[in-house]
Every structure is written in structure tokens, then in C-alpha cells.
Amino acid sequence: MAETLTRTGERLAAPPPSAVRRLRHAIGRVLYRIPAARLALLLGPILLWMVVIYLGSLGLLFVTSFWRQDSVTGAIVQNWGLTNYQFLVQEGVYRTIAIRTVGIALAVTVTDIALAIPIAYYAARIASPRVRTLLLLSIVLPLWSSYLVRVYAWRTILSGDGVLNWSLHHVHLGSVNLGFSRWSLWIVFSYLWLPYVTLPVYAALERIPNSLIEASTDLGARWRTTFRRVILPIAFPGIVAGSIFAFSLTLGDYIAPDLVGDTEFIGNVIYQNVGIANNIPFAAAYAIVPALVMGVYLLIARQLKAFEAL
């Protein structure tokens, strides 16, 4: 037994460890021997919070979609049924809005990918450190301003008497009518989400070893072949990650269509039924549509093995 020495030289027995200390030592030994236990202790509270908040809210949304609104009193009747889903299928206008929303979201995603790849490649593989810093700063800088400020800025640029038509008039190229149209929505959305696509693509391109590109060149491959067979497969997970941002953010937006567009998105219909008509069950049923679309999108990305290298 361990002993302690007092000032008088007498040896006294050390006090036994407390129960708290023994418990702490036991927990430490368990965590040291079982790495999964350390991971569960670290991520458990966060995952539990996400499950309760995210999956719980989705579950409540799904349950609410089976209720209905009384046509006379406007009260919500908590009787299960498929009334809302039948109305969505029968009314062609809601199918048209859903197809339009998904179509513009896909167009914005493809546009941002086409713009992000050359920008990210130049920043990651060609630019000097100073130019790379300035380029990345210019990409991130718009995110420091308000969403509404950026949308209203483009509304001013694309309006009939805006900067775009003023510039075209002074170079004698006529004028274009892009204000409050689907073209303006496409331009504004592509601008808004471009940083969210560029940064993941840049991170993926930056991780590519130079030796792979040099080996491809030494074997006689042209730049197109190197890009298609070496660079693009490695950067594909970053491209998919960026596309998820652009697609999902466009799919759920309802502010920009009101400010710069002449059409309705799924989010606009949901907002009107929640804030104006108070038809929460129908809004919940229509909100299931983008959730299903994103689920299919993620499943396709998973089948393409885009998440393995993330």
C-alpha cells in the first residue's frame, strides 16, 4: 500500500481512491480500449440532436400532409386521408410549377458547374499564390453581403432602364428585356450559388497530386485526355457536392422568384398556403415533392459513387 511521509517523519497510509476517481479511471480504460465508444461519445449528442430536429420535423411534416383543411371554417381537421395528394395530382398547375422548379434548378446547376470548373482549375493548378488568394477572396466576398442586397442589385442591373441596357445602348447593340423573366431567375440563381459550387470543386482539384498529371503527360496523353481520364474522375466528388448545393438551394428558394421573376416556384405555393390561406396540410403535402426530388438526386449521386472520396 502506498504511504505518505509527514513533516514529523511518520509514515501514514495514503487514502484510498474515491469512487469518482475509480469511475473515471474505469471509463478512461473503456474509451481507450474501444475506439467506437470514443466516437459515439463525441458524435452522439450531435447526431441525437440532428435526428430529433431534422428527422422529427420531417416526420411531423409527413403526418401533417395527410390532414386536411375544412372548406367552410378553415380549421385543420386531423383526419387521415389522401385529399391533398389527390388534389396535387388532379390539378395540372401544381405539376407545371413542380416541373418548372426542377427544370430551372437543373439549368442553374449545370451553369454553375460549367463556370466553376475553369475558375477552380485556374485557382488550384495555374494561378500564383497571390492571384489565387485574390481570386478566392473575390469568390467568397459576395457571401459577406445580404442575400436581399445581391438580389436587388441584379434586379436593378436587369431592369429595362438598368445598367445592362444602358451599357448595350452606348455600344449600339440595342436592348434586351430580361427583367422579371425566367432568364433573370436563371442569371440571379447562377450568380447566388456559384461560390457554393466553386469552393468544393476547388478543394477537389487542389488535392490532385501533380505526379498523376505529369505521368499522364509523360505517357503521351493530350490535355483533354488528361482532364477526362485523370482530373475529372478525381474531382467528380467535389463537383457532385457543389451541384447538390446549387440544386437544393434553387429548389427551395421562394424569395428570388418574387423579386426578379414572373413565375412561381414550389416554395412560393408553400408560402402562400402557410402564410395566407393557412392551409398547412396542403403546404406540407406539396413540401414533400422537393424532399422526394432531393432524395432521388442523392440516390443517383450515391449510385455514381460520388460520395466515396468525400
N, C-alpha and C positions, 0 to 999 in steps of 0.2 A: 504494500500500500504506500502511495506517495505520502511524503511527510514535508512539513514546513519548519523552518528554523526561526524562533522568536528572538527578540533582542537579548533576552537573558540566556540564550543558548539552549533552551529547552526545545525538544523536537515534539511537534504536535501533528497529529494525523490530519491530512487535508480533507476538507469537507467533501462528501460525495456529490457528484454532479447532479444538478437539479433535473426535474422531469422535463422542463422545457428544453434544456441543453441536450438531454438524451433524445428527445423527439426530433430536435433539429439535426442532430448527427445521423439519426436513422433516415430522415428524409433526404439528407445530403447523399448518403450511401445509395439509396434507391435511385435518385436522379443521376448519380454518376454511373451506375451500372446499366440503367435503361435510358438510352437517348430519346426514345419515343416519349417517355414521361416528361423529359425536359421540354420537348417540342409542344406537347399537349398543354403543359403549364404555361408556356409562353404565348401560344396562339389560341388557347381555349377560350379565354374571356372575349377576345375579339371575334372569333368565329361564332360564339354563342350570341353576341350582340348582333352580328350580321344576320344570323338565322332568325332571331326574334324580330328584328326590324324589317329586313328585306323580305324574307320568305313569309313572315307573318302578314305583312302588308299585302303581298301578292295573294296570299290565301284569302284574306278578307275581301280583296278586290274581286276575286273569282266567285266567292259566295254571294257578294252583293249583286253581281251581274245576273243572278237568277231571280232576284226580286223584281218588282215592277212598281210603277207609279200609278196611283188611282187617277183616272182621267177626269173625274169630277172634282174631288177635293184636292188633288195634287199631293196627297200624302203617300209615303212609301209603304207599300204592302209587302210584308215579309213572307210571302207565299212563294214557294219554289216553282219555277216554270221556265220555259224557253221562249217567252214572249219577246224579249229584247233581241235574241239571236234570230228569231224568225223575221222580225222587223228589219234587221240588218240585211238579211238575205233577200227579202222581198223588195226592199227599196233600192233601186239601182243607183241612186245618188250617192249612197254611202259606199257602195262598191267602187264607184268612179273616184270618189275622194281618196279611198284607200290605195287604189292603183296609181293615182296621180302622186300621192305622197311617196310611195315606194319608188316610182319612176324617177322623180326628182332627186330622191336620196341616192339612188344608184348613179345618176348623172353627176351629182356633186362628188360622190366617192371616186368615180373614175377620173374626173377632172383633177381632184386634189392629188391622186396618186401620180397622174401624168406630170403634174407640176412639182410634186415633192421629190420624185426620184432624181431628176437632174440637179435640183438645188442641193439635196442631201449628198449626192455623189460628189459634186464640186466641193462642198464644205468638208466632207470627210476624207477625200482622196487627193484633191488637187490644190486647194487653197492653202496659203501660208497661215501660220498660227494667228497672225494679226487679222488677216482677211477673214479667217474662219470665225474669230471672235466677233467681228463686226457683223458678219452675215447671220450668225446665230442670234446675236442681240437684236438685229432687225426683224428676225422671225418671231422672237418672244415679245418684243416691245409692244405690239398691238394688244397683247393679252393684259397689259397693265392698265388699259383704259376700259371704260364701261362697255358692256355689250350694247346698250342702247346708243351710246355715243357713236360706235362704229356703224351701227345700222342706219342711224340718222345721217351720218356722213355720206354713206353710199346713196341714201335717198336723195340727198342734195346733189350729188355728182350725177346721178342718172335721171334726174327730173328734166322736163322739157326745156327749162331755162337754166340748167345746171352747168357744171364745169365741162362735162363731156361734150355737149352740144356747142358750148361756147368755143371750145378748142377746135372742133370739127369745122365750125363756121369760119374761123380765122385762117384755116388752111384750105378752105374752099372744097371741103368734102361733104357738104350738105349737113344733114342732121339725122339722128336716129331717135326712135321713140321707145326707149327701154324702161322708162319709169312706170311703176305699178304694173308689172307684167311678170310672166313666168321666167323670162330671160333675166330680169332683175333679181328674182329669187335665186336663180342658179348662180349668178355672179356673186351675190351677197353671201350665200351659204358657202360657196367655194372659198371666198376670202376669209370668212369667220373660222372655218375649221381647218384651213391649210396648216397652221402651226401644229395642230394635234396630229396631223398626218406626217409632217416633215420630221419632227423630232424622233419618233420611233424608227423611221426609215434611216435617219442619220445615225442613230445608235447601232442599228443592224449593220450598216455599211462600214462604220468605224471599226467594228470587231473583226472584219475580214482580214486575215493575215496577208501581208504583202507577198509572202513566198508563194501563195497559191496563184496570184495573178502573174507573178514572174515565171512560175512553172508553166502556166498556160501559154504565155508569150514565147518561152523557150521551145515549146513543142510546136510552134508554128501557128497557133490559133490567132485569128484576127480579133480585133476589139469586140466586134459584135458577137462572135462565138464565145469569147471570154465572158462577156456580160451575160449571155443567155445561159451558159452551162456552168459558170463558176459563181459570178457575183449574184445573179438573180435568185438561184436556189438558196444561197446562204442568207440573203436579205429578205426572203419571202416572209418569214415570220414577222419581221418588223413592218412590212407592207400590209400584211393582214391586220396587225394590231392597229395601225393607223387607219385602215379602212373601216374598222369597227367603230372608231371614234366618229369619223365623218358620217357614216351611215346612220348610226344610232342617234347622234345629235340632230341631224336633219329630220329624222323620222319623228322625233318627239317635240320639235320646235313648233310653237304657235304664235310667237311674237313677230318674227320677221314676215310671215305671210300677211299679217295685218298692216304692217308698216310700209312694206315695199312691194307687195304682191297684189294681184287681183283675183286670187283664188283661195280656197280653203284647204287646210290640211286636217289630218286626223285630230291633232291637238286643238285646233280651233273648234271643231264639233264637240270635243270633250269639254272644253272650257265653257262653251255656250250652254251645254246641258247641266253643268255643275253650278255655274255662277248665275245663270239667267233663268233657265227652265226648271232648275232644281230637280232634274230627272237623273239622280245619281245612279240608279241601277242601269239605265241605258248607257250613261257615260262609262260605267265600269265594264259593260259588255263590249263597248267599242274600244276601250283601252286594252282589252285582251288581244285585239288584232295586231298592234305593233309589238306586243310581247311575243306573240306567236311568230311574227316575221323575224324578230331578232333571234328567237330560238332556232329557227330554220337556218338563219345566216350563220350562227355559231356552230351548228351541227355540220354545215357544209365546210366551214373552216377547219373543223376538227377532222373531218374525213380527208381533207387535203393535207393533214399532218402539219398544219401551220403552227400549232402550239407546242410542238415537241422541243423546239430550240429556244423557247421563251423562258 
